[in-house]
Amino acid sequence: VCAAIRAHRYVWQNENQLQEGLAGALAASGWTVEREVRLSGASRIDLLIGRVGVEVKIAGTTETVARQLQRYAASDLFDALVLVTSRARHRAVPAVLGGKPVTVIMVGGGFA
């Protein structure tokens, strides 16, 4: 999943467009992608690929993003989480949350 994300260049104007680009790139690489998967209440992860959850963030504090990922890590739906972000500060998100590995992938481009 991470290799497929890293192999593509993304152009977007907002987070939803980046999500669409990611979903398209992953599908083109042969992955089955589910978007906006509801976990509980108002909690939804942006993309689900098998047992890997992908959250997309182009804004927000590191603390807010980490709290959100911590909630996702509590779900039995995931074996691993990937944060796709355009913000260098998000690299400070812990590498493990709730016992699950978290990979942070920086993407450039944007704002076409």
Secondary structure, 3 states (H helix, E strand, C coil): CHHHHHCCCCCCCCHHHHHHHHHHHHHHCCCCCEEEEEEECCEEEEEEECCEEEEEECCCCHHHHHHHHHHHHCCCCCCEEEEEECCHHHHHCCCEECCEEEEEEECCCCCC
